[in-house]
Amino acid sequence: MSQTQPDTAATSDATVQRTASSRKRWTATDLGLIAVFAALVAASAIVPGIPVGALGVPITLVTLAVMLSGLVLGAGRGFAAVGLYVLLGFAGLPIFSGGRSGLGILATPSAGYIIAFPLAAAATGYLAGVVIRRTVKFRALWLFAAAMVSSIVVIHALGILGMMVNAKLDFTKALLADLPFVPGDVLKNVLAVIIAMAIHKAFPDVLVRRVK
């Protein structure tokens, strides 16, 4: 009897571990969602951007798609979707704003923003997971806060750094060059949250099952 009980417990633990591991694996549905949202980000870059300032860094719909990816897919899948978009652009597909592509984009003032996109999707996705798991009231407001924090801390911070490195601007000038993007990001984050809330209402398990 004393030997059977430890054996049974060990078997039970192994089963639990295998079940947990299988839940963490991406399914065909997950891979499909990653591909769809990568295509969505690429499609958003096709819409002509509005160049801002002397550096010509454009205001685009890409950040809307990036934030939406995180809000809907969560940290891991959001990072994968936006990261796939960035990698395809680096590989030569003309899917960056203005039809640009290739590693040469890393030498432009836009480099910091592009590098930040997958990280921002991951940060937004992580915070969205916390919001979905822990809140009921004012959920849309909390999701908006998650998107704005990720925008400011990740996208704008790295965007400013990119302009300092590639355009040789000091911090103050780079910050001033970045400020015109903030009002647009507020509006795009509002729209991203509205769309994300509608998706979560229609498909409650699209993110919730990933954070339970």
PyMOL commands that place a pseudoatom at each C-alpha (Angstrom):
pseudoatom trace, name=CA, resn=MET, resi=1, chain=A, elem=C, hetatm=0, pos=[0.000, 0.000, 0.000]
pseudoatom trace, name=CA, resn=SER, resi=2, chain=A, elem=C, hetatm=0, pos=[2.774, 2.437, 0.860]
pseudoatom trace, name=CA, resn=GLN, resi=3, chain=A, elem=C, hetatm=0, pos=[4.386, 1.874, -2.523]
pseudoatom trace, name=CA, resn=THR, resi=4, chain=A, elem=C, hetatm=0, pos=[1.136, 2.182, -4.508]
pseudoatom trace, name=CA, resn=GLN, resi=5, chain=A, elem=C, hetatm=0, pos=[0.208, 5.577, -3.107]
pseudoatom trace, name=CA, resn=PRO, resi=6, chain=A, elem=C, hetatm=0, pos=[3.466, 7.316, -4.124]
pseudoatom trace, name=CA, resn=ASP, resi=7, chain=A, elem=C, hetatm=0, pos=[3.202, 5.682, -7.554]
pseudoatom trace, name=CA, resn=THR, resi=8, chain=A, elem=C, hetatm=0, pos=[-0.359, 6.931, -7.953]
pseudoatom trace, name=CA, resn=ALA, resi=9, chain=A, elem=C, hetatm=0, pos=[0.616, 10.427, -6.816]
pseudoatom trace, name=CA, resn=ALA, resi=10, chain=A, elem=C, hetatm=0, pos=[3.556, 10.494, -9.215]
pseudoatom trace, name=CA, resn=THR, resi=11, chain=A, elem=C, hetatm=0, pos=[1.321, 9.382, -12.087]
pseudoatom trace, name=CA, resn=SER, resi=12, chain=A, elem=C, hetatm=0, pos=[-1.224, 12.058, -11.194]
pseudoatom trace, name=CA, resn=ASP, resi=13, chain=A, elem=C, hetatm=0, pos=[1.468, 14.761, -11.062]
pseudoatom trace, name=CA, resn=ALA, resi=14, chain=A, elem=C, hetatm=0, pos=[2.843, 13.684, -14.429]
pseudoatom trace, name=CA, resn=THR, resi=15, chain=A, elem=C, hetatm=0, pos=[-0.652, 13.825, -15.930]
pseudoatom trace, name=CA, resn=VAL, resi=16, chain=A, elem=C, hetatm=0, pos=[-1.201, 17.330, -14.581]
pseudoatom trace, name=CA, resn=GLN, resi=17, chain=A, elem=C, hetatm=0, pos=[2.161, 18.457, -15.930]
pseudoatom trace, name=CA, resn=ARG, resi=18, chain=A, elem=C, hetatm=0, pos=[1.406, 17.007, -19.376]
pseudoatom trace, name=CA, resn=THR, resi=19, chain=A, elem=C, hetatm=0, pos=[-2.017, 18.666, -19.383]
pseudoatom trace, name=CA, resn=ALA, resi=20, chain=A, elem=C, hetatm=0, pos=[-0.538, 22.033, -18.393]
pseudoatom trace, name=CA, resn=SER, resi=21, chain=A, elem=C, hetatm=0, pos=[2.152, 21.653, -21.039]
pseudoatom trace, name=CA, resn=SER, resi=22, chain=A, elem=C, hetatm=0, pos=[-0.398, 20.839, -23.736]
pseudoatom trace, name=CA, resn=ARG, resi=23, chain=A, elem=C, hetatm=0, pos=[-2.415, 23.920, -22.812]
pseudoatom trace, name=CA, resn=LYS, resi=24, chain=A, elem=C, hetatm=0, pos=[0.643, 26.077, -23.261]
pseudoatom trace, name=CA, resn=ARG, resi=25, chain=A, elem=C, hetatm=0, pos=[1.315, 24.734, -26.755]
pseudoatom trace, name=CA, resn=TRP, resi=26, chain=A, elem=C, hetatm=0, pos=[0.003, 26.739, -29.668]
pseudoatom trace, name=CA, resn=THR, resi=27, chain=A, elem=C, hetatm=0, pos=[-2.702, 25.011, -31.652]
pseudoatom trace, name=CA, resn=ALA, resi=28, chain=A, elem=C, hetatm=0, pos=[-3.482, 25.373, -35.347]
pseudoatom trace, name=CA, resn=THR, resi=29, chain=A, elem=C, hetatm=0, pos=[-6.002, 28.036, -34.334]
pseudoatom trace, name=CA, resn=ASP, resi=30, chain=A, elem=C, hetatm=0, pos=[-3.302, 29.989, -32.531]
pseudoatom trace, name=CA, resn=LEU, resi=31, chain=A, elem=C, hetatm=0, pos=[-0.996, 29.829, -35.554]
pseudoatom trace, name=CA, resn=GLY, resi=32, chain=A, elem=C, hetatm=0, pos=[-3.856, 30.909, -37.782]
pseudoatom trace, name=CA, resn=LEU, resi=33, chain=A, elem=C, hetatm=0, pos=[-4.579, 33.909, -35.560]
pseudoatom trace, name=CA, resn=ILE, resi=34, chain=A, elem=C, hetatm=0, pos=[-0.904, 34.873, -35.580]
pseudoatom trace, name=CA, resn=ALA, resi=35, chain=A, elem=C, hetatm=0, pos=[-0.870, 34.783, -39.378]
pseudoatom trace, name=CA, resn=VAL, resi=36, chain=A, elem=C, hetatm=0, pos=[-4.125, 36.749, -39.646]
pseudoatom trace, name=CA, resn=PHE, resi=37, chain=A, elem=C, hetatm=0, pos=[-2.956, 39.500, -37.319]
pseudoatom trace, name=CA, resn=ALA, resi=38, chain=A, elem=C, hetatm=0, pos=[0.449, 39.679, -39.016]
pseudoatom trace, name=CA, resn=ALA, resi=39, chain=A, elem=C, hetatm=0, pos=[-1.433, 40.232, -42.274]
pseudoatom trace, name=CA, resn=LEU, resi=40, chain=A, elem=C, hetatm=0, pos=[-3.606, 42.838, -40.545]
pseudoatom trace, name=CA, resn=VAL, resi=41, chain=A, elem=C, hetatm=0, pos=[-0.547, 44.783, -39.425]
pseudoatom trace, name=CA, resn=ALA, resi=42, chain=A, elem=C, hetatm=0, pos=[0.883, 44.589, -42.951]
pseudoatom trace, name=CA, resn=ALA, resi=43, chain=A, elem=C, hetatm=0, pos=[-2.413, 45.759, -44.435]
pseudoatom trace, name=CA, resn=SER, resi=44, chain=A, elem=C, hetatm=0, pos=[-2.513, 48.703, -42.041]
pseudoatom trace, name=CA, resn=ALA, resi=45, chain=A, elem=C, hetatm=0, pos=[0.874, 49.814, -43.365]
pseudoatom trace, name=CA, resn=ILE, resi=46, chain=A, elem=C, hetatm=0, pos=[-0.499, 50.001, -46.910]
pseudoatom trace, name=CA, resn=VAL, resi=47, chain=A, elem=C, hetatm=0, pos=[-2.678, 52.969, -45.954]
pseudoatom trace, name=CA, resn=PRO, resi=48, chain=A, elem=C, hetatm=0, pos=[-0.569, 56.044, -46.805]
pseudoatom trace, name=CA, resn=GLY, resi=49, chain=A, elem=C, hetatm=0, pos=[1.020, 57.622, -43.766]
pseudoatom trace, name=CA, resn=ILE, resi=50, chain=A, elem=C, hetatm=0, pos=[1.248, 61.306, -42.966]
pseudoatom trace, name=CA, resn=PRO, resi=51, chain=A, elem=C, hetatm=0, pos=[4.896, 62.446, -42.696]
pseudoatom trace, name=CA, resn=VAL, resi=52, chain=A, elem=C, hetatm=0, pos=[5.538, 64.537, -39.603]
pseudoatom trace, name=CA, resn=GLY, resi=53, chain=A, elem=C, hetatm=0, pos=[8.289, 67.136, -39.212]
pseudoatom trace, name=CA, resn=ALA, resi=54, chain=A, elem=C, hetatm=0, pos=[11.595, 67.434, -41.001]
pseudoatom trace, name=CA, resn=LEU, resi=55, chain=A, elem=C, hetatm=0, pos=[12.478, 63.784, -40.348]
pseudoatom trace, name=CA, resn=GLY, resi=56, chain=A, elem=C, hetatm=0, pos=[9.451, 62.530, -42.231]
pseudoatom trace, name=CA, resn=VAL, resi=57, chain=A, elem=C, hetatm=0, pos=[8.520, 59.806, -39.742]
pseudoatom trace, name=CA, resn=PRO, resi=58, chain=A, elem=C, hetatm=0, pos=[4.913, 59.043, -40.756]
pseudoatom trace, name=CA, resn=ILE, resi=59, chain=A, elem=C, hetatm=0, pos=[1.742, 58.776, -38.721]
pseudoatom trace, name=CA, resn=THR, resi=60, chain=A, elem=C, hetatm=0, pos=[0.226, 55.439, -39.767]
pseudoatom trace, name=CA, resn=LEU, resi=61, chain=A, elem=C, hetatm=0, pos=[-2.424, 52.922, -38.776]
pseudoatom trace, name=CA, resn=VAL, resi=62, chain=A, elem=C, hetatm=0, pos=[0.260, 50.375, -37.891]
pseudoatom trace, name=CA, resn=THR, resi=63, chain=A, elem=C, hetatm=0, pos=[0.200, 51.220, -34.192]
pseudoatom trace, name=CA, resn=LEU, resi=64, chain=A, elem=C, hetatm=0, pos=[-3.563, 50.607, -34.169]
pseudoatom trace, name=CA, resn=ALA, resi=65, chain=A, elem=C, hetatm=0, pos=[-3.027, 47.088, -35.550]
pseudoatom trace, name=CA, resn=VAL, resi=66, chain=A, elem=C, hetatm=0, pos=[-0.105, 46.478, -33.182]
pseudoatom trace, name=CA, resn=MET, resi=67, chain=A, elem=C, hetatm=0, pos=[-2.142, 47.391, -30.108]
pseudoatom trace, name=CA, resn=LEU, resi=68, chain=A, elem=C, hetatm=0, pos=[-5.128, 45.428, -31.348]
pseudoatom trace, name=CA, resn=SER, resi=69, chain=A, elem=C, hetatm=0, pos=[-2.910, 42.360, -31.760]
pseudoatom trace, name=CA, resn=GLY, resi=70, chain=A, elem=C, hetatm=0, pos=[-1.842, 42.561, -28.131]
pseudoatom trace, name=CA, resn=LEU, resi=71, chain=A, elem=C, hetatm=0, pos=[-5.318, 43.322, -26.797]
pseudoatom trace, name=CA, resn=VAL, resi=72, chain=A, elem=C, hetatm=0, pos=[-6.856, 40.364, -28.621]
pseudoatom trace, name=CA, resn=LEU, resi=73, chain=A, elem=C, hetatm=0, pos=[-4.109, 37.738, -28.729]
pseudoatom trace, name=CA, resn=GLY, resi=74, chain=A, elem=C, hetatm=0, pos=[-2.234, 38.331, -25.487]
pseudoatom trace, name=CA, resn=ALA, resi=75, chain=A, elem=C, hetatm=0, pos=[1.498, 38.648, -24.938]
pseudoatom trace, name=CA, resn=GLY, resi=76, chain=A, elem=C, hetatm=0, pos=[2.944, 35.590, -26.672]
pseudoatom trace, name=CA, resn=ARG, resi=77, chain=A, elem=C, hetatm=0, pos=[0.756, 35.409, -29.744]
pseudoatom trace, name=CA, resn=GLY, resi=78, chain=A, elem=C, hetatm=0, pos=[0.663, 39.208, -30.080]
pseudoatom trace, name=CA, resn=PHE, resi=79, chain=A, elem=C, hetatm=0, pos=[4.459, 39.332, -30.036]
pseudoatom trace, name=CA, resn=ALA, resi=80, chain=A, elem=C, hetatm=0, pos=[4.615, 36.504, -32.580]
pseudoatom trace, name=CA, resn=ALA, resi=81, chain=A, elem=C, hetatm=0, pos=[2.132, 38.163, -34.957]
pseudoatom trace, name=CA, resn=VAL, resi=82, chain=A, elem=C, hetatm=0, pos=[3.798, 41.568, -34.952]
pseudoatom trace, name=CA, resn=GLY, resi=83, chain=A, elem=C, hetatm=0, pos=[7.262, 40.006, -34.878]
pseudoatom trace, name=CA, resn=LEU, resi=84, chain=A, elem=C, hetatm=0, pos=[6.355, 38.005, -38.005]
pseudoatom trace, name=CA, resn=TYR, resi=85, chain=A, elem=C, hetatm=0, pos=[5.319, 41.232, -39.717]
pseudoatom trace, name=CA, resn=VAL, resi=86, chain=A, elem=C, hetatm=0, pos=[8.620, 42.892, -38.805]
pseudoatom trace, name=CA, resn=LEU, resi=87, chain=A, elem=C, hetatm=0, pos=[10.712, 39.889, -39.871]
pseudoatom trace, name=CA, resn=LEU, resi=88, chain=A, elem=C, hetatm=0, pos=[8.949, 39.707, -43.241]
pseudoatom trace, name=CA, resn=GLY, resi=89, chain=A, elem=C, hetatm=0, pos=[9.633, 43.403, -43.742]
pseudoatom trace, name=CA, resn=PHE, resi=90, chain=A, elem=C, hetatm=0, pos=[13.305, 42.940, -42.883]
pseudoatom trace, name=CA, resn=ALA, resi=91, chain=A, elem=C, hetatm=0, pos=[13.397, 40.005, -45.319]
pseudoatom trace, name=CA, resn=GLY, resi=92, chain=A, elem=C, hetatm=0, pos=[12.428, 42.258, -48.193]
pseudoatom trace, name=CA, resn=LEU, resi=93, chain=A, elem=C, hetatm=0, pos=[8.640, 42.331, -48.435]
pseudoatom trace, name=CA, resn=PRO, resi=94, chain=A, elem=C, hetatm=0, pos=[7.508, 45.946, -48.995]
pseudoatom trace, name=CA, resn=ILE, resi=95, chain=A, elem=C, hetatm=0, pos=[5.188, 45.984, -45.991]
pseudoatom trace, name=CA, resn=PHE, resi=96, chain=A, elem=C, hetatm=0, pos=[6.603, 48.826, -43.953]
pseudoatom trace, name=CA, resn=SER, resi=97, chain=A, elem=C, hetatm=0, pos=[4.996, 52.254, -44.268]
pseudoatom trace, name=CA, resn=GLY, resi=98, chain=A, elem=C, hetatm=0, pos=[5.517, 53.769, -47.689]
pseudoatom trace, name=CA, resn=GLY, resi=99, chain=A, elem=C, hetatm=0, pos=[6.341, 50.394, -49.216]
pseudoatom trace, name=CA, resn=ARG, resi=100, chain=A, elem=C, hetatm=0, pos=[9.749, 50.286, -47.570]
pseudoatom trace, name=CA, resn=SER, resi=101, chain=A, elem=C, hetatm=0, pos=[11.504, 47.047, -46.699]
pseudoatom trace, name=CA, resn=GLY, resi=102, chain=A, elem=C, hetatm=0, pos=[14.867, 45.516, -45.847]
pseudoatom trace, name=CA, resn=LEU, resi=103, chain=A, elem=C, hetatm=0, pos=[17.361, 45.933, -43.048]
pseudoatom trace, name=CA, resn=GLY, resi=104, chain=A, elem=C, hetatm=0, pos=[18.190, 49.410, -44.292]
pseudoatom trace, name=CA, resn=ILE, resi=105, chain=A, elem=C, hetatm=0, pos=[15.140, 50.616, -42.361]
pseudoatom trace, name=CA, resn=LEU, resi=106, chain=A, elem=C, hetatm=0, pos=[17.237, 50.187, -39.217]
pseudoatom trace, name=CA, resn=ALA, resi=107, chain=A, elem=C, hetatm=0, pos=[19.343, 53.162, -40.293]
pseudoatom trace, name=CA, resn=THR, resi=108, chain=A, elem=C, hetatm=0, pos=[16.333, 55.498, -40.600]
pseudoatom trace, name=CA, resn=PRO, resi=109, chain=A, elem=C, hetatm=0, pos=[14.692, 57.670, -37.928]
pseudoatom trace, name=CA, resn=SER, resi=110, chain=A, elem=C, hetatm=0, pos=[11.765, 55.210, -37.919]
pseudoatom trace, name=CA, resn=ALA, resi=111, chain=A, elem=C, hetatm=0, pos=[13.923, 52.318, -36.699]
pseudoatom trace, name=CA, resn=GLY, resi=112, chain=A, elem=C, hetatm=0, pos=[13.077, 52.672, -33.016]
pseudoatom trace, name=CA, resn=TYR, resi=113, chain=A, elem=C, hetatm=0, pos=[9.359, 52.568, -33.684]
pseudoatom trace, name=CA, resn=ILE, resi=114, chain=A, elem=C, hetatm=0, pos=[9.595, 49.437, -35.851]
pseudoatom trace, name=CA, resn=ILE, resi=115, chain=A, elem=C, hetatm=0, pos=[11.759, 47.602, -33.321]
pseudoatom trace, name=CA, resn=ALA, resi=116, chain=A, elem=C, hetatm=0, pos=[9.289, 48.603, -30.608]
pseudoatom trace, name=CA, resn=PHE, resi=117, chain=A, elem=C, hetatm=0, pos=[6.194, 47.196, -32.324]
pseudoatom trace, name=CA, resn=PRO, resi=118, chain=A, elem=C, hetatm=0, pos=[6.555, 43.512, -31.281]
pseudoatom trace, name=CA, resn=LEU, resi=119, chain=A, elem=C, hetatm=0, pos=[7.604, 44.529, -27.773]
pseudoatom trace, name=CA, resn=ALA, resi=120, chain=A, elem=C, hetatm=0, pos=[4.604, 46.849, -27.485]
pseudoatom trace, name=CA, resn=ALA, resi=121, chain=A, elem=C, hetatm=0, pos=[2.253, 44.090, -28.627]
pseudoatom trace, name=CA, resn=ALA, resi=122, chain=A, elem=C, hetatm=0, pos=[3.722, 41.783, -25.969]
pseudoatom trace, name=CA, resn=ALA, resi=123, chain=A, elem=C, hetatm=0, pos=[3.454, 44.422, -23.236]
pseudoatom trace, name=CA, resn=THR, resi=124, chain=A, elem=C, hetatm=0, pos=[-0.113, 45.299, -24.208]
pseudoatom trace, name=CA, resn=GLY, resi=125, chain=A, elem=C, hetatm=0, pos=[-1.022, 41.627, -24.370]
pseudoatom trace, name=CA, resn=TYR, resi=126, chain=A, elem=C, hetatm=0, pos=[0.390, 40.915, -20.939]
pseudoatom trace, name=CA, resn=LEU, resi=127, chain=A, elem=C, hetatm=0, pos=[-1.466, 43.839, -19.374]
pseudoatom trace, name=CA, resn=ALA, resi=128, chain=A, elem=C, hetatm=0, pos=[-4.638, 42.913, -21.261]
pseudoatom trace, name=CA, resn=GLY, resi=129, chain=A, elem=C, hetatm=0, pos=[-4.406, 39.433, -19.783]
pseudoatom trace, name=CA, resn=VAL, resi=130, chain=A, elem=C, hetatm=0, pos=[-4.222, 40.889, -16.288]
pseudoatom trace, name=CA, resn=VAL, resi=131, chain=A, elem=C, hetatm=0, pos=[-7.207, 43.130, -17.017]
pseudoatom trace, name=CA, resn=ILE, resi=132, chain=A, elem=C, hetatm=0, pos=[-9.345, 40.327, -18.464]
pseudoatom trace, name=CA, resn=ARG, resi=133, chain=A, elem=C, hetatm=0, pos=[-8.497, 38.031, -15.567]
pseudoatom trace, name=CA, resn=ARG, resi=134, chain=A, elem=C, hetatm=0, pos=[-8.992, 40.475, -12.713]
pseudoatom trace, name=CA, resn=THR, resi=135, chain=A, elem=C, hetatm=0, pos=[-11.564, 43.069, -13.741]
pseudoatom trace, name=CA, resn=VAL, resi=136, chain=A, elem=C, hetatm=0, pos=[-15.208, 43.233, -14.673]
pseudoatom trace, name=CA, resn=LYS, resi=137, chain=A, elem=C, hetatm=0, pos=[-16.128, 46.860, -14.146]
pseudoatom trace, name=CA, resn=PHE, resi=138, chain=A, elem=C, hetatm=0, pos=[-14.487, 49.554, -16.263]
pseudoatom trace, name=CA, resn=ARG, resi=139, chain=A, elem=C, hetatm=0, pos=[-12.712, 46.870, -18.300]
pseudoatom trace, name=CA, resn=ALA, resi=140, chain=A, elem=C, hetatm=0, pos=[-12.566, 49.052, -21.419]
pseudoatom trace, name=CA, resn=LEU, resi=141, chain=A, elem=C, hetatm=0, pos=[-10.938, 51.850, -19.427]
pseudoatom trace, name=CA, resn=TRP, resi=142, chain=A, elem=C, hetatm=0, pos=[-8.322, 49.483, -18.034]
pseudoatom trace, name=CA, resn=LEU, resi=143, chain=A, elem=C, hetatm=0, pos=[-7.599, 48.078, -21.483]
pseudoatom trace, name=CA, resn=PHE, resi=144, chain=A, elem=C, hetatm=0, pos=[-7.145, 51.618, -22.778]
pseudoatom trace, name=CA, resn=ALA, resi=145, chain=A, elem=C, hetatm=0, pos=[-4.744, 52.313, -19.918]
pseudoatom trace, name=CA, resn=ALA, resi=146, chain=A, elem=C, hetatm=0, pos=[-2.811, 49.155, -20.817]
pseudoatom trace, name=CA, resn=ALA, resi=147, chain=A, elem=C, hetatm=0, pos=[-2.524, 50.267, -24.438]
pseudoatom trace, name=CA, resn=MET, resi=148, chain=A, elem=C, hetatm=0, pos=[-1.454, 53.790, -23.515]
pseudoatom trace, name=CA, resn=VAL, resi=149, chain=A, elem=C, hetatm=0, pos=[1.173, 52.609, -21.031]
pseudoatom trace, name=CA, resn=SER, resi=150, chain=A, elem=C, hetatm=0, pos=[2.635, 50.302, -23.670]
pseudoatom trace, name=CA, resn=SER, resi=151, chain=A, elem=C, hetatm=0, pos=[2.550, 53.074, -26.264]
pseudoatom trace, name=CA, resn=ILE, resi=152, chain=A, elem=C, hetatm=0, pos=[4.378, 55.570, -24.078]
pseudoatom trace, name=CA, resn=VAL, resi=153, chain=A, elem=C, hetatm=0, pos=[6.819, 53.244, -22.327]
pseudoatom trace, name=CA, resn=VAL, resi=154, chain=A, elem=C, hetatm=0, pos=[7.726, 51.089, -25.328]
pseudoatom trace, name=CA, resn=ILE, resi=155, chain=A, elem=C, hetatm=0, pos=[6.866, 52.663, -28.694]
pseudoatom trace, name=CA, resn=HIS, resi=156, chain=A, elem=C, hetatm=0, pos=[7.494, 56.317, -27.912]
pseudoatom trace, name=CA, resn=ALA, resi=157, chain=A, elem=C, hetatm=0, pos=[10.533, 55.635, -25.748]
pseudoatom trace, name=CA, resn=LEU, resi=158, chain=A, elem=C, hetatm=0, pos=[12.228, 53.501, -28.397]
pseudoatom trace, name=CA, resn=GLY, resi=159, chain=A, elem=C, hetatm=0, pos=[11.050, 55.847, -31.133]
pseudoatom trace, name=CA, resn=ILE, resi=160, chain=A, elem=C, hetatm=0, pos=[12.773, 58.746, -29.392]
pseudoatom trace, name=CA, resn=LEU, resi=161, chain=A, elem=C, hetatm=0, pos=[15.891, 56.638, -28.910]
pseudoatom trace, name=CA, resn=GLY, resi=162, chain=A, elem=C, hetatm=0, pos=[15.894, 55.723, -32.602]
pseudoatom trace, name=CA, resn=MET, resi=163, chain=A, elem=C, hetatm=0, pos=[15.761, 59.375, -33.624]
pseudoatom trace, name=CA, resn=MET, resi=164, chain=A, elem=C, hetatm=0, pos=[18.560, 60.207, -31.214]
pseudoatom trace, name=CA, resn=VAL, resi=165, chain=A, elem=C, hetatm=0, pos=[20.762, 57.465, -32.690]
pseudoatom trace, name=CA, resn=ASN, resi=166, chain=A, elem=C, hetatm=0, pos=[19.952, 57.674, -36.406]
pseudoatom trace, name=CA, resn=ALA, resi=167, chain=A, elem=C, hetatm=0, pos=[19.038, 61.335, -36.779]
pseudoatom trace, name=CA, resn=LYS, resi=168, chain=A, elem=C, hetatm=0, pos=[21.649, 62.548, -34.270]
pseudoatom trace, name=CA, resn=LEU, resi=169, chain=A, elem=C, hetatm=0, pos=[19.092, 64.537, -32.287]
pseudoatom trace, name=CA, resn=ASP, resi=170, chain=A, elem=C, hetatm=0, pos=[19.482, 65.389, -28.643]
pseudoatom trace, name=CA, resn=PHE, resi=171, chain=A, elem=C, hetatm=0, pos=[16.800, 64.162, -26.266]
pseudoatom trace, name=CA, resn=THR, resi=172, chain=A, elem=C, hetatm=0, pos=[14.781, 67.388, -26.244]
pseudoatom trace, name=CA, resn=LYS, resi=173, chain=A, elem=C, hetatm=0, pos=[14.589, 67.617, -30.027]
pseudoatom trace, name=CA, resn=ALA, resi=174, chain=A, elem=C, hetatm=0, pos=[13.761, 63.939, -30.357]
pseudoatom trace, name=CA, resn=LEU, resi=175, chain=A, elem=C, hetatm=0, pos=[11.027, 64.299, -27.740]
pseudoatom trace, name=CA, resn=LEU, resi=176, chain=A, elem=C, hetatm=0, pos=[9.558, 67.297, -29.591]
pseudoatom trace, name=CA, resn=ALA, resi=177, chain=A, elem=C, hetatm=0, pos=[9.672, 65.312, -32.834]
pseudoatom trace, name=CA, resn=ASP, resi=178, chain=A, elem=C, hetatm=0, pos=[7.783, 62.479, -31.147]
pseudoatom trace, name=CA, resn=LEU, resi=179, chain=A, elem=C, hetatm=0, pos=[5.047, 64.550, -29.470]
pseudoatom trace, name=CA, resn=PRO, resi=180, chain=A, elem=C, hetatm=0, pos=[2.880, 64.966, -32.602]
pseudoatom trace, name=CA, resn=PHE, resi=181, chain=A, elem=C, hetatm=0, pos=[2.306, 61.194, -32.598]
pseudoatom trace, name=CA, resn=VAL, resi=182, chain=A, elem=C, hetatm=0, pos=[0.741, 61.148, -29.115]
pseudoatom trace, name=CA, resn=PRO, resi=183, chain=A, elem=C, hetatm=0, pos=[-2.744, 62.567, -29.924]
pseudoatom trace, name=CA, resn=GLY, resi=184, chain=A, elem=C, hetatm=0, pos=[-3.103, 60.144, -32.822]
pseudoatom trace, name=CA, resn=ASP, resi=185, chain=A, elem=C, hetatm=0, pos=[-2.094, 57.244, -30.605]
pseudoatom trace, name=CA, resn=VAL, resi=186, chain=A, elem=C, hetatm=0, pos=[-4.749, 58.200, -28.072]
pseudoatom trace, name=CA, resn=LEU, resi=187, chain=A, elem=C, hetatm=0, pos=[-7.425, 58.024, -30.768]
pseudoatom trace, name=CA, resn=LYS, resi=188, chain=A, elem=C, hetatm=0, pos=[-6.035, 54.794, -32.237]
pseudoatom trace, name=CA, resn=ASN, resi=189, chain=A, elem=C, hetatm=0, pos=[-5.905, 53.163, -28.806]
pseudoatom trace, name=CA, resn=VAL, resi=190, chain=A, elem=C, hetatm=0, pos=[-9.532, 54.109, -28.178]
pseudoatom trace, name=CA, resn=LEU, resi=191, chain=A, elem=C, hetatm=0, pos=[-10.482, 52.486, -31.480]
pseudoatom trace, name=CA, resn=ALA, resi=192, chain=A, elem=C, hetatm=0, pos=[-8.326, 49.418, -30.723]
pseudoatom trace, name=CA, resn=VAL, resi=193, chain=A, elem=C, hetatm=0, pos=[-10.075, 48.940, -27.370]
pseudoatom trace, name=CA, resn=ILE, resi=194, chain=A, elem=C, hetatm=0, pos=[-13.531, 49.270, -28.951]
pseudoatom trace, name=CA, resn=ILE, resi=195, chain=A, elem=C, hetatm=0, pos=[-12.678, 46.614, -31.541]
pseudoatom trace, name=CA, resn=ALA, resi=196, chain=A, elem=C, hetatm=0, pos=[-11.005, 44.378, -28.949]
pseudoatom trace, name=CA, resn=MET, resi=197, chain=A, elem=C, hetatm=0, pos=[-13.997, 44.568, -26.619]
pseudoatom trace, name=CA, resn=ALA, resi=198, chain=A, elem=C, hetatm=0, pos=[-16.292, 43.549, -29.472]
pseudoatom trace, name=CA, resn=ILE, resi=199, chain=A, elem=C, hetatm=0, pos=[-14.030, 40.592, -30.321]
pseudoatom trace, name=CA, resn=HIS, resi=200, chain=A, elem=C, hetatm=0, pos=[-13.842, 39.463, -26.681]
pseudoatom trace, name=CA, resn=LYS, resi=201, chain=A, elem=C, hetatm=0, pos=[-17.617, 39.669, -26.416]
pseudoatom trace, name=CA, resn=ALA, resi=202, chain=A, elem=C, hetatm=0, pos=[-18.097, 37.595, -29.566]
pseudoatom trace, name=CA, resn=PHE, resi=203, chain=A, elem=C, hetatm=0, pos=[-15.294, 35.126, -28.748]
pseudoatom trace, name=CA, resn=PRO, resi=204, chain=A, elem=C, hetatm=0, pos=[-14.876, 35.068, -24.950]
pseudoatom trace, name=CA, resn=ASP, resi=205, chain=A, elem=C, hetatm=0, pos=[-12.161, 32.412, -24.981]
pseudoatom trace, name=CA, resn=VAL, resi=206, chain=A, elem=C, hetatm=0, pos=[-9.843, 34.094, -27.483]
pseudoatom trace, name=CA, resn=LEU, resi=207, chain=A, elem=C, hetatm=0, pos=[-7.736, 35.551, -24.658]
pseudoatom trace, name=CA, resn=VAL, resi=208, chain=A, elem=C, hetatm=0, pos=[-9.350, 34.435, -21.399]
pseudoatom trace, name=CA, resn=ARG, resi=209, chain=A, elem=C, hetatm=0, pos=[-8.350, 30.795, -21.847]
pseudoatom trace, name=CA, resn=ARG, resi=210, chain=A, elem=C, hetatm=0, pos=[-4.775, 31.954, -22.242]
pseudoatom trace, name=CA, resn=VAL, resi=211, chain=A, elem=C, hetatm=0, pos=[-4.608, 33.678, -18.862]
pseudoatom trace, name=CA, resn=LYS, resi=212, chain=A, elem=C, hetatm=0, pos=[-6.570, 31.342, -16.580]
for i in range(1, 212): cmd.bond("trace and resi %d" % i, "trace and resi %d" % (i + 1))
show_as sticks, trace
zoom trace
